[in-house]
Amino acid sequence: MLDASRLWRQFLSSSWLQAGAMGLLATLLAFGLWAAAPTTFTALDWTVYDFWLTHRAPIPVSPSLLIVTRDQASEEEFGSGPWDRAILARLLTSAHEAGALTIGMDHRLDHASPAQLGGAASDALLLEAMNSAGPIVVAQSLDSTLASDSMIVGHLLVTTDSDHIARAVPVTATGDSPSVPAFGIALYEAFQQQTSQTKPSLSEESRGSLLVNYVGNGTVNAFPAVPISAVWRAIEHHENDRLTEWFKGRVVVFLPNPVTGGSWLLPTGQTVTGSVAHLHVLNMLLTDNRLCRLGAASRSLMTLLEAWLVAWLLLQFRATISLLFSGTAIAVYGACILLSLVTAHLVLPLALPLTAALLVLVGTTIWSHLTSHQRLMLLEQDMIRLQQEAAAVRETLVLRETRAETLQEDLAVARAAVAQSTGQQEELSRSADVLRSQLTDAQTQEEEARRKLEGLEQQLHSLRAAASAPTAMGDVELDRLKEECRRLNIITQDAGLLRLYRDLKKGAKSQLTVLLLGEPGTGKELFARAVHRLSPRASKTFIAVNMAAISPELFESELFGHTKGSFTGATADRRGYFELANHGTIFLDEIGDLRVDHQSKLLRVLQERSFYRVGATSPTTVDVRIVAATNRDLQRGVSEGWFREDLYFRLTGLVFRLPPLRERTGDVPILADIFVTEIATQMGKPVPNLSNEALRALVEHEWKGNVREFRHCLEQAIALSDGPLLTKESLRLGSASPPSAGRAKPSDILPDPASDAAVLNCLRQYGFDMQATASALGWDRSTVTQRLKGLCFQALVESNGDQAKAALAIAGDPSHLRTVELKLMDYHSHLLSVIEPYATADEALLECKRRFKNLPDRHFRSVEALVRQHVAHKPAQVKRGEAS
Amino acid sequence: MRRRLVLVTLLFASFVARPSVPSSFSQTPENAPSPTAETQPTSSETSPAPMSTDEHKLPELLPQEREDAVLVLGELRSAVRLSPDSAKDRLKLAQGLYRIGDLDAALDECRAGLKLEPNNAKAHLQLGITLMAKQDGRAAATALKEAILLDPEMTHAHYSLGSVQYSLGNLTAAIQSYRRALELQPNFPDARYRLALVLKLTNRHQEAARLMEEAAIGGIPQAQYFMGNAYRNGQGVEKNLALAIRWWTTAVEFGQQRGAESLSQLRRQALSPDQPERRRKEAIDAFRQYRDGLWAEYPDAVRNDPNESLGIALLKDSQASDGVTLLFAEAYALGETAHDELARLYESGLDTRLAQFDKRILRCFETTAADGFIPSKKALARIYGKGLGVAPDLQKAKAMLKGLSKQEMKTVLDDIAGR
């Protein structure tokens, strides 16, 4: 399952793979379509070829080829039906005597001559003539009544395509008997054998069919021919010179059969007999004007390649450009077909690649639409994963930093020891070396961790960028979504939020539980209401419950209701929120603030959609759509244990992260406009205008409390302002919110940048990254570390040794809690390890002074308190240990 | 036996009584050709091939014969009218109708006769033969098989069935039928010839050659021609061009013009300068051997000189008839002495055997001259130049001398001018 999911993820993220799959699918579909409508597709496939064949300059006729045809005069002399074979015998003998190199005859030896046509005697004469003039190529017949050793049988078959056009002849015809070569090919081979004494193996090489390069319009008239009557006269009158002139050194083909229209339709529109088609094959071979075409495998491969290329172009590029590139690819292929035909006489497939390309064109568009949501989800998952990895790396970094700091301190102590005791110098220098190397290692590891973190953040950044790309929307759609949002009181023109709304709209129709994440004031309730209004339950009840506001004692009663007399004060039956929201939607706000025991109760409702009223003996079942929201990191809650994992998975049916206002500053002006109008109207004041400076200040301000804070700020400004213009000053933004990171110098943060509060602020701002904070403050890193260490000790003292409480106090923002907790624990354990060997507090403090000499004095007081506290507890522990 | 002979004679007479058609491969044994060269057809050896080779084509009766046949037919019709229930009369009428070519009427009479006498084998045979003429092979085969069933020893039914089977493409069945006919009547050259042909077509050349030779000896000109071919090609026999010439000459004597064509072809091979020397020598030797072989048939004739003509020797020996025949044979076989003698006899004549300016001699010269025989050309130039038996035509005479050396031309032209 995991593999399948990984494969699917890999597939969705690789345009090559997707293009390959699309290409393959389109190729198969194209083949299917061909099978369904073979005539149409065949005709389409050959369109270019047929056009070229009809409109090109005619190919030459071989001077070695002579056709002797039956004519009117000969029919008058020998009859209009079949002729006596004795006539054919004499023609053959004369041609042979006149020096014909190879003789072919369109005559079948499949029947004995009837008595009226000379009977057995004429048959014997023909066979004798063939023996003496042979080898003679004759037409293949089903039954071979007569046979001769000097006879080569050639088939007169023609291959017709599905559109009933004859474009090729089979090289060999196979049946029960050994394979029979084509008439034209057999003649060519016999001729080649006579002229070059080498046996060409055309008929042995190939088992397929040979495209016919027709001369002129493809009829027999395209060849210069001698009528049989003229030949006969020359024989009768012993005109040997004429006969020699006609026949000497040539391939002579006799066509003694009655002239018929023929049954094979050519690409030129003419109808010919099989023998004529084979004459064109013979001429094609003699003049070496062969045509080639690809085999079935190559055609499929070409189709696949073309389809793949088009699919790849469509997936790789966007909108119009992709269409333009795909169209170009198809056009280039079309040009290749024509070019290969003209220059190399190679026929490339047309119908299949074209169909596959068109299928890909449609298919890829549909595919993109179908998978865009999936891709987005996968990208979000990737982001979450990377965030987690980044957090883990950050933790490692914290530990490394701390370790490095500790080692530096140890080194300093060692150095001091060296200065004091020269006698122990060597030993100490060795230990200093060890420590130095450890320090170097730790620093290297830290650097690596930092690099890794940077890489991960870069990936995260690119993923964020990519996440927004695939679902790019047109202006029209954006406007439409904006309008819909406006109707739901969601005021935004941010594309990201609109996309989120679009996905939410899709998801609203399902029954899935929706989890909305986002900082306070990002509009979680608005979106929860939107889910309800966009769902099929829109006409039913929407109940919003703030979980943080419910008294823990009344939790069950409030949510599930109670029965009369179930507890003191329960004077009547009461329905809980779940029951009230039956068939509708219940919005569980601040779900992250729910106590663990309450979480398990809620879990049961989410699982089974049934619960017990307080005091009830039978369960109540409800049909409720659940939308939950929180500003806390539930995933971290799961890892830290304050949030149930199973509840977390129950809630994460559809997860939407609402961006804070600072991430969509584009909405600030529009929100400002609307809020100013609303507030002024409510207050009964004329609507003031915002100065450009004020607006810029609003945009630049980091709205920690998001829209809620933003509105309050405007309310305050309008209430206190009398003029028609709201200026920057009237907004009173200066001290309330620190400017965003990176844009202000450290000196701008606070009047006293060296104060603990300022340092802490800066640390929080940079996520307790020592390096970043140090560079922001322009300090040495160890100074920042010492300051944090002091702050941590101070917080520990203030919280009476409760590390969690102390960490929360330092972290400020819960998102940094884990980092601070780790650092604090490390500092504390280091302190304890330093004072551990000493029995009295004074000795320990002396050592601490030496060790923590860089710690500001005001913080050393905290160290002292901690040491004394530790030593005070120690004897008791020791005593307990001895007693046990 | 006597009954069989009578029947065969009757049937042969009834269905193939045709006059001699030159160069035909007709299967009529009785159609004996003229035995001598004097009776050679005047159409020369270049007669066209598309001659009537119709084996079962109805005889074209001469006017006199037609008249006789019509008279006979009238009598037969009267006989049928008088006794309509006589199958015998109806059969005779059918034969008469067949002879004049009224096949439909002949069929009707045959069928009427068979209704009267269903077991009449002759009637079935006649029906089969008539159906063969109507080109209805399958029906003919059925009728002939019926005739054989009724009378298994009916030779001609077997023979005709052989022909029908062949035309239907059943070569094996045809061979069986011919063999059966020969078993019943060993002295049946035509059946032998037919059998030889079919065997030849099935590539059984040796047996075919043996049977063909027997048929040729039996006087079948087609068989003689094919024997000549067999000896030329070495098919079934050892190659022997001299024997080939002999058989072709015999075939020509029996009226088979293809023999003349083959001879002409061989003469050209011997005389044409275009031919390879080996082939020329082969042909020249063959003609010489043939001429020498003629002497062996006349052991009494005395030969003093290898170039001496047997014809002249026989003429001197007062065997004028054979002498003239042999002179022609030798002249056609490029015998110069015999040729010169014929040239002399053309101008002088020989009592009753050869008239002065005999056309047969002129035709012989023309034939051999066309094949490139120089003495013939010279003789013809002299004949046309001097107008011996023909209108004088100097142009033609000069044309005859084309290709000769200047000296030879001058001699001949002087001879013509010296008249």
Interface residues (C-beta under 8 A of the other chain):
Chain A: E77 F78 W83 D84 A86 I87 A89 R90 E97 H111 A112 S113 P114 A115 Q116 L117 G118 G119 A120 A121 S122 D123 A124 L125 L127 E128 N131 S132 D143 T145 L146 A147 D149 E236 H237 H238
Chain B: F25 Q27 T46 P48 A49 P50 T53 D54 E55 H56 K57 M132 Q135 G137 S163 Y166 S167 L168 G169 L171 R194 L197 V198 K200 L201 N203 Q222 F226 N229 N233 Q235 R258 Q265 A370
